[in-house]
Amino acid sequence: MDWTPFLILGGFFAFMYMFIIRPQRQRQKQMRELMDSLSVGDEVVTIGGLHGKLTSVDEKVVSLQVEDGTIVVFDRESVGRRVEEDEDE
């Protein structure tokens, strides 16, 4: 019996898992952890590039203060990342 087709198929699956499926799952886990850890006062950047401070965090939406007195409401999933203190400098 020739095992070559099975080895090629197994190698292809291992390649797909290591370079596509696994990294995507890790990114999803990181985003889920970010969404769960958002709190009022966090400095964040939206996926559109808008910088601001969270003024309220609800189950589905967040309010972002972008300038003195200017508050914008976004879907919670639109938060791209949290700004760390050393990034502010």
C-alpha distances in whole Angstrom, upper triangle without the diagonal:
4,6,9,11,11,12,15,16,16,18,20,21,22,24,26,27,28,30,31,31,32,35,36,36,39,41,41,42,45,46,47,48,51,52,52,54,57,60,64,65,61,61,58,57,56,53,55,57,60,61,64,64,63,66,65,61,60,57,56,59,60,64,64,67,67,71,74,74,71,68,65,63,59,56,55,52,53,54,52,53,56,58,58,62,61,60,63,65
4,6,7,9,10,12,13,14,16,17,19,20,22,23,25,26,28,29,29,30,33,34,34,36,39,39,40,43,44,45,46,49,50,50,52,55,58,62,63,59,59,56,55,53,50,53,54,57,59,61,62,61,64,63,59,59,56,55,57,58,62,62,65,64,68,71,72,69,66,63,61,57,54,53,49,51,52,49,50,53,55,56,59,58,57,60,62
4,6,5,6,9,10,11,12,14,15,16,18,20,21,22,24,25,25,27,29,31,31,33,35,36,37,39,41,41,43,45,46,47,49,51,55,58,59,56,55,53,51,50,47,50,51,54,56,58,58,58,61,59,56,55,52,51,54,55,58,58,61,61,65,68,68,65,63,60,58,54,51,50,46,48,48,46,47,50,52,52,56,55,53,57,59
4,5,5,6,9,10,10,12,14,15,16,18,20,21,22,23,24,25,28,29,30,32,34,35,36,38,40,40,42,44,45,46,48,50,54,57,58,54,54,51,49,48,45,48,49,52,54,56,57,56,59,58,55,54,52,50,53,54,57,57,60,59,63,66,67,64,61,58,56,52,50,48,45,46,47,44,45,48,50,51,54,53,52,55,57
4,5,5,6,8,10,10,12,14,15,16,18,20,21,22,22,24,26,27,28,30,32,33,34,36,38,38,40,42,43,44,46,48,52,55,56,53,52,49,48,46,43,45,47,50,52,54,55,54,57,56,53,52,49,48,50,51,55,55,58,57,61,64,65,61,59,56,54,50,47,46,42,44,45,42,44,47,49,50,53,52,51,54,56
4,5,5,6,8,10,10,12,14,15,16,18,20,20,20,22,25,26,26,28,30,31,32,34,36,36,38,40,41,42,44,46,50,53,54,51,51,48,46,45,42,45,46,49,51,53,54,53,56,54,51,50,47,46,48,50,53,53,56,56,60,63,63,60,58,55,52,49,46,44,41,43,43,41,42,45,47,48,51,51,49,53,55
4,5,5,6,8,10,10,12,14,15,16,18,19,20,21,23,25,25,27,29,30,31,33,35,36,37,39,41,41,43,45,49,52,53,50,49,47,45,44,41,44,45,48,49,52,53,52,55,54,50,50,47,46,48,49,53,52,56,55,59,62,62,60,57,54,52,48,46,44,41,42,43,40,41,44,46,46,49,48,47,51,52
4,5,5,6,9,10,10,12,14,15,16,17,18,20,22,23,24,26,28,29,30,32,34,35,36,38,39,41,42,44,48,51,52,49,48,45,43,42,39,42,43,46,48,50,51,50,54,52,49,49,46,45,47,48,51,51,54,53,57,60,61,58,55,52,50,46,44,43,39,40,41,38,39,42,44,45,48,47,46,49,51
4,5,5,6,9,10,11,12,14,15,16,16,18,21,21,22,24,26,27,28,30,32,32,34,36,37,38,40,42,46,49,50,47,46,43,42,40,37,40,41,45,46,48,49,48,51,50,47,46,43,42,44,45,49,49,52,51,55,58,59,56,53,50,48,44,41,40,36,38,39,36,38,41,43,44,47,47,45,48,50
4,5,5,6,9,10,11,12,14,15,15,16,19,20,20,22,25,25,26,29,30,31,32,34,36,37,38,41,44,48,49,45,45,42,41,40,37,40,41,44,45,47,48,47,50,49,45,45,42,41,43,45,48,48,51,51,54,57,58,55,52,49,47,44,41,39,36,37,38,36,36,39,41,42,45,45,43,47,49
4,5,5,6,9,10,11,12,14,14,15,18,19,20,22,24,25,26,28,30,30,32,34,35,36,38,40,44,47,48,44,44,41,39,38,35,38,39,43,44,46,47,46,49,48,45,45,42,41,43,44,47,47,50,49,53,56,57,54,52,49,47,43,40,39,35,37,37,34,35,38,40,40,44,43,41,45,47
4,5,5,6,9,10,11,11,12,14,16,17,19,20,22,23,25,26,28,29,31,32,34,35,37,38,42,45,46,43,42,39,37,36,33,36,37,40,42,44,45,44,48,46,43,43,40,39,41,42,45,45,48,47,51,54,55,52,49,46,44,40,38,37,33,34,35,32,33,36,38,39,43,42,40,44,45
4,5,5,6,9,10,10,10,12,14,15,16,18,20,21,22,24,26,26,28,30,31,32,34,36,40,43,44,41,40,37,36,35,32,35,36,39,40,42,43,42,45,44,41,40,37,36,38,40,43,43,46,46,49,52,53,50,47,44,42,39,36,34,31,32,33,31,32,35,37,38,41,41,39,43,45
4,5,5,6,9,10,10,10,13,15,15,17,19,20,21,23,25,26,27,29,30,31,33,35,39,42,43,39,39,36,35,34,32,35,36,39,40,42,42,42,45,44,40,40,38,37,39,40,43,42,45,45,49,52,52,50,47,44,42,39,36,34,31,32,33,30,31,33,35,36,39,39,37,41,43
4,5,5,6,8,9,10,12,14,15,16,18,20,21,22,24,25,27,28,30,31,33,35,38,41,42,38,38,35,33,32,30,32,33,37,38,40,41,40,44,43,40,40,37,36,38,39,42,41,44,43,47,50,51,48,46,43,41,37,35,33,30,31,31,28,29,32,34,34,38,37,35,39,41
4,6,6,5,6,9,10,11,13,15,16,17,19,20,22,23,25,26,27,29,31,32,36,39,40,36,36,33,31,30,27,30,31,34,36,38,39,38,41,40,37,37,34,33,35,36,39,38,42,41,45,48,48,46,43,40,38,34,32,30,27,28,29,26,27,30,32,33,37,36,35,38,40
4,6,6,5,6,9,10,10,12,14,15,16,18,20,21,22,24,25,27,28,30,34,37,38,35,35,32,30,29,27,30,31,34,35,37,37,37,40,39,35,35,33,32,34,34,38,37,41,40,44,47,48,45,42,39,37,34,31,29,26,27,28,25,26,29,31,32,35,35,33,37,39
4,6,7,6,7,10,11,11,14,15,16,18,20,21,22,24,25,27,28,30,34,37,37,34,33,31,30,29,26,29,30,33,34,36,37,36,39,38,35,36,33,33,34,35,38,37,40,40,43,46,47,44,42,39,38,34,32,30,26,28,27,25,25,27,29,30,33,33,31,35,37
4,6,7,7,9,11,11,13,15,16,17,19,21,22,23,25,27,28,29,33,36,36,33,32,29,27,27,24,27,28,31,32,34,35,35,38,37,35,35,33,32,33,33,36,35,38,37,41,44,45,42,40,37,36,32,30,28,25,26,26,23,23,26,28,29,32,31,30,33,35
4,6,6,6,9,10,11,12,15,16,17,19,20,21,23,25,26,28,31,34,35,31,31,28,26,25,22,25,26,29,30,32,34,33,36,35,32,32,30,29,30,31,34,33,36,36,39,43,43,40,38,35,33,30,27,26,22,23,23,21,22,25,27,28,32,31,30,33,35
4,6,5,6,9,10,11,12,15,16,17,19,20,21,23,25,26,30,33,34,31,31,28,26,25,22,26,27,30,31,33,33,32,35,34,31,31,28,27,29,30,33,33,36,36,40,43,43,40,38,35,33,29,26,25,21,23,23,21,22,25,27,28,32,32,30,34,36
4,5,5,6,9,10,11,13,14,15,17,19,20,21,23,25,28,32,33,29,29,26,26,25,22,26,27,29,30,32,32,31,34,33,30,30,28,27,29,29,33,32,35,35,39,42,43,40,37,35,33,29,27,24,21,23,23,20,21,23,26,26,30,30,28,32,34
4,5,5,6,9,10,11,12,14,15,17,18,20,21,23,27,30,30,27,26,23,22,22,19,23,23,26,27,29,29,29,32,31,28,29,27,26,27,27,30,30,33,32,36,39,40,37,35,32,30,27,25,23,19,20,20,17,18,20,23,23,27,27,25,28,30
4,5,5,6,9,10,11,12,14,15,17,18,20,21,25,28,29,26,25,22,21,20,17,21,22,24,25,27,28,27,30,29,26,26,24,23,24,25,28,28,31,31,34,37,38,35,33,30,28,24,22,20,16,18,18,16,17,20,22,24,27,27,26,29,31
4,5,5,6,9,10,10,12,14,15,16,18,20,24,27,28,25,25,23,22,21,19,23,24,26,27,28,28,27,30,28,25,25,23,22,24,25,28,28,31,31,35,38,38,36,33,30,28,25,22,19,16,19,18,17,17,20,23,24,27,28,26,29,32
4,5,5,6,9,10,11,12,14,15,17,19,22,26,26,23,23,21,20,20,18,22,22,25,25,26,26,25,29,27,24,25,23,22,24,24,27,27,30,30,34,36,37,35,32,30,28,24,22,19,17,18,17,15,15,17,20,21,24,24,23,26,29
4,5,5,6,9,10,11,12,14,15,17,20,23,24,21,20,18,17,16,14,18,19,21,21,23,23,23,26,25,22,23,21,20,21,21,24,24,27,27,30,33,34,31,29,26,25,21,19,16,13,15,14,12,12,15,17,19,22,23,21,24,27
4,5,5,6,9,10,11,12,14,16,19,23,24,21,21,18,18,16,15,18,20,21,22,23,23,22,25,23,20,20,18,17,19,20,23,23,26,27,30,33,33,31,28,25,23,20,17,15,12,14,13,12,13,16,19,20,24,25,23,26,29
4,5,5,6,9,10,11,12,15,18,22,23,20,21,18,18,18,17,21,22,23,23,24,23,22,25,23,20,20,18,18,20,20,23,24,27,27,31,34,34,32,29,27,24,21,18,15,13,16,15,14,13,15,18,19,23,24,23,26,28
4,5,5,6,9,10,11,12,16,19,20,17,17,15,15,15,15,19,19,20,20,21,20,19,22,21,19,19,18,18,19,19,21,21,24,25,28,31,31,29,26,25,23,20,18,14,12,14,12,11,10,12,15,16,19,20,19,22,25
4,5,5,6,9,10,11,15,18,19,15,16,13,13,12,12,16,16,18,18,18,18,17,20,19,16,17,15,15,15,15,18,18,21,22,26,28,29,26,23,21,19,16,14,11,9,11,9,8,8,11,14,16,20,21,19,21,25
4,5,5,6,9,10,14,17,19,16,18,15,16,15,15,18,19,20,20,20,20,17,20,18,15,15,13,13,15,15,19,19,23,24,27,30,30,27,24,22,20,17,14,11,9,12,11,11,11,13,17,18,22,23,22,24,27
4,6,5,6,9,12,16,17,14,16,14,16,16,16,20,20,21,20,20,19,17,19,18,15,16,14,15,16,16,19,19,22,24,27,29,29,28,25,23,21,18,16,12,12,14,12,12,11,11,15,16,19,21,20,22,25
4,5,5,6,10,13,14,11,12,11,12,12,13,17,17,17,16,16,15,13,16,15,13,14,13,14,14,13,16,16,19,20,23,25,26,24,21,20,18,15,14,10,10,11,9,9,7,8,12,13,16,18,17,19,22
4,6,6,9,12,14,12,13,11,13,12,13,16,17,17,16,16,15,12,15,13,10,11,10,10,11,10,14,14,18,19,23,25,25,23,19,18,15,13,11,7,7,10,8,9,9,10,14,16,19,21,20,21,25
4,6,9,12,15,13,15,14,16,16,17,20,20,20,19,18,17,14,16,14,10,11,10,11,12,12,16,17,20,22,25,27,26,25,22,20,18,16,14,10,11,13,11,13,12,12,16,17,20,22,22,23,26
4,6,10,12,10,12,12,15,15,17,20,20,19,18,16,14,12,14,13,10,12,12,14,14,13,15,16,18,20,23,25,25,24,21,20,18,16,15,11,12,14,12,13,11,10,13,14,16,19,19,20,23
4,7,9,7,10,9,12,13,15,18,17,16,15,13,11,8,11,10,7,10,11,12,11,9,11,12,14,17,20,21,21,20,17,16,15,13,13,9,11,12,9,11,10,8,12,13,15,18,18,18,22
4,6,6,10,10,14,15,18,20,19,17,15,13,10,7,9,8,6,9,11,13,12,9,11,11,13,16,18,19,19,19,16,16,15,14,14,11,14,15,12,14,13,10,13,14,15,19,19,18,22
4,6,9,11,14,15,18,20,19,17,14,11,8,5,5,6,6,10,13,14,12,9,9,9,11,14,16,16,16,16,13,14,13,14,15,13,16,16,13,16,14,12,13,15,16,19,19,18,21
4,6,9,13,15,18,20,18,16,13,9,6,5,6,8,10,13,16,17,15,11,11,9,10,12,14,14,15,15,13,14,15,15,17,15,17,17,14,16,14,11,11,12,13,16,16,15,18
4,6,10,12,16,17,15,14,11,8,6,6,8,10,10,14,16,17,15,11,11,10,10,12,14,16,17,16,14,15,15,15,16,13,15,14,11,13,10,7,8,9,10,14,13,12,16
4,7,10,14,15,12,11,7,6,4,7,10,12,13,16,18,18,16,12,12,9,9,10,12,14,16,15,14,14,15,14,16,14,15,14,10,11,9,6,5,8,9,12,10,9,13
4,7,10,11,9,8,6,6,6,7,11,12,12,15,17,16,14,11,11,8,10,10,13,16,17,15,14,13,13,12,13,11,12,10,7,7,6,4,5,9,11,13,11,11,15
4,7,8,6,5,5,7,9,10,14,15,15,17,18,17,15,12,12,10,11,10,14,17,18,16,14,13,13,11,13,12,12,9,6,6,5,6,7,11,13,15,12,12,15
4,5,5,5,7,9,11,11,14,15,14,16,17,15,12,11,11,9,12,11,15,18,19,16,14,11,11,9,10,9,9,6,4,5,7,9,10,14,17,18,15,16,19
4,5,8,10,12,14,15,18,18,17,18,18,16,14,13,15,13,16,14,18,21,22,19,17,14,14,11,11,11,9,6,6,5,8,11,13,16,19,20,17,18,21
4,6,9,12,15,16,18,19,18,20,20,18,16,15,15,13,15,13,16,20,20,17,16,13,13,11,12,13,12,8,9,8,11,14,14,18,21,22,18,18,21
4,6,10,13,15,18,19,19,21,22,20,17,15,15,12,14,11,15,18,19,16,16,13,14,13,14,14,14,10,9,8,10,12,12,15,18,18,15,15,18
4,7,10,12,15,16,17,19,21,18,15,13,12,9,10,8,11,15,16,12,12,10,12,11,13,14,14,10,9,10,11,12,12,15,17,18,15,14,17
4,7,10,13,15,16,19,21,19,16,13,12,8,9,6,9,13,14,12,12,11,13,12,15,14,15,12,10,10,10,10,9,12,14,15,12,11,14
4,7,9,12,13,17,19,18,15,11,9,6,5,4,8,10,12,10,9,9,11,12,14,14,15,13,10,12,11,10,9,12,13,16,13,12,15
4,6,9,11,14,17,17,14,10,8,5,5,7,9,11,12,11,9,10,12,12,15,13,16,14,11,13,12,10,10,12,13,16,14,12,16
4,6,7,11,14,14,11,7,6,5,6,9,12,13,13,12,9,10,10,10,12,11,13,13,10,13,12,10,11,14,15,18,17,16,19
4,7,10,14,14,11,8,5,6,6,10,12,12,11,11,8,10,10,12,14,13,16,15,13,16,16,14,15,17,18,21,20,19,22
4,7,10,11,8,6,5,7,9,13,15,15,14,13,10,11,9,11,12,11,14,14,13,16,16,15,17,19,20,24,23,21,25
4,7,8,6,5,7,9,12,15,18,18,17,16,13,12,10,10,10,8,12,13,11,15,15,14,16,19,20,24,23,22,26
4,6,5,6,9,12,15,18,21,21,20,18,15,14,11,10,9,8,12,13,13,16,17,17,20,22,24,27,26,26,29
4,6,8,12,15,18,21,24,25,23,21,18,16,13,12,9,8,10,13,13,17,17,18,21,23,26,29,27,28,31
4,7,11,13,17,19,22,24,22,20,16,14,10,9,6,5,8,10,11,15,17,17,21,23,26,29,27,27,31
4,7,10,13,16,19,20,19,16,13,10,7,6,4,5,8,9,10,14,15,16,19,22,24,27,25,25,28
4,6,10,12,16,17,16,14,10,8,6,5,6,6,9,9,9,12,13,13,16,19,21,24,22,21,25
4,7,10,12,13,12,10,6,6,4,6,9,9,12,11,11,14,15,14,16,19,21,24,22,20,24
4,6,9,11,10,8,5,5,6,7,10,10,13,11,10,13,13,12,13,16,18,21,19,17,21
4,6,7,7,6,4,6,9,11,14,14,17,15,13,16,15,14,14,17,18,20,18,16,19
4,7,8,6,6,7,10,12,15,16,18,15,13,15,15,14,14,17,17,19,17,15,18
4,6,5,7,10,13,15,19,19,21,18,17,19,19,17,16,19,18,21,19,16,18
4,6,8,12,15,18,21,21,24,21,20,22,21,20,19,21,20,23,21,18,20
4,6,10,13,16,20,21,23,21,20,23,23,21,21,23,23,25,24,21,23
4,7,10,13,17,18,20,18,17,20,20,19,19,22,22,25,23,20,23
4,7,10,13,15,17,15,15,18,18,18,18,21,22,25,22,20,24
4,7,10,12,14,12,12,15,17,17,18,21,22,25,22,21,24
4,7,9,12,10,11,15,16,17,18,22,24,26,24,23,26
4,6,8,7,8,11,14,15,17,20,23,25,23,22,26
4,5,6,8,11,14,15,18,21,24,26,24,24,28
4,5,6,9,11,13,16,19,22,24,22,22,26
4,5,8,10,13,16,19,22,24,22,23,26
4,6,9,12,14,18,21,23,20,21,24
4,6,8,11,14,17,19,17,17,21
4,7,10,13,16,18,15,16,20
4,6,9,13,14,12,13,17
4,6,10,12,10,11,15
4,7,8,6,7,11
4,6,5,7,10
4,5,6,8
4,5,6
4,6
4
